[in-house]
Amino acid sequence: MTAAVCSVYFVGGLIYGYDWEQNWNPLKLNLIYATLINLFLHLVNAILFFLREYRQKWSEAEELRRSSQQAQLQLVRSQVNPHFLFNNLNVLSGMVIKDNPEANHFIEEFSKVYRYILSNQQKELVELKAELDFVQPYLFLLGKRFEEGLEVNIRIADEYKNWHVVPAALQMLIENAIKHNVVSRQKPPAY
């Protein structure tokens, strides 16, 4: 603003020799234009400031969402159902007491299940092919527990076997289906 007053005074008064009344209109116009330009530059600055703040808050929110999803995923991974462990130990103890030769096979399949869970619990995703390989010993354990009361048929096209899923996702789906259905010889659930 001072520059506008000085330029009007210098050009109008010193160069052209105008008096104060003749310089008044150019001075008002210069002050108005300088104020408008100043307001426009402040507006641009404010817009840029808020855009930077918005981007920063957006990235912080995205990071929080990602952290929250990772925490939820870690919680799901850490929830190996203790009932599954205890039920299988009961089956195993019944087999060992009866001196059943399948006890060793049961223990091997049981160890495959927990080896898979332990080796993949830190991963975010695994190939569906590996998950299906894990489900087979799991289904063997469930088959020993429910005998003919459980029938599972898995039909997945080869083209999907390279897709990725959350580790132990199929195990949780099967466990959830069993939990919410009746499992018996007369009424075996089909999955």
Buried (B, 14 or more C-beta within 10 A) or exposed (E): EEEBBEBBBEBBBEEEEBEEEEBEEBBEEBBEEBEEEEEEEEEEEEEEEEEEEEEEEEEEEEEEEEEEEEEEBEEEBEEBEEEBEEBBEEBBEEBEEEEBEEBEBBBEBBEBBBEBBEEBEEEEBBEBBBBBEBBEBBBBBBBBBBEEBBEBEEEEEEEEEEEBBBBBBBBBEBBEBBEEBEBEEEEBBEB
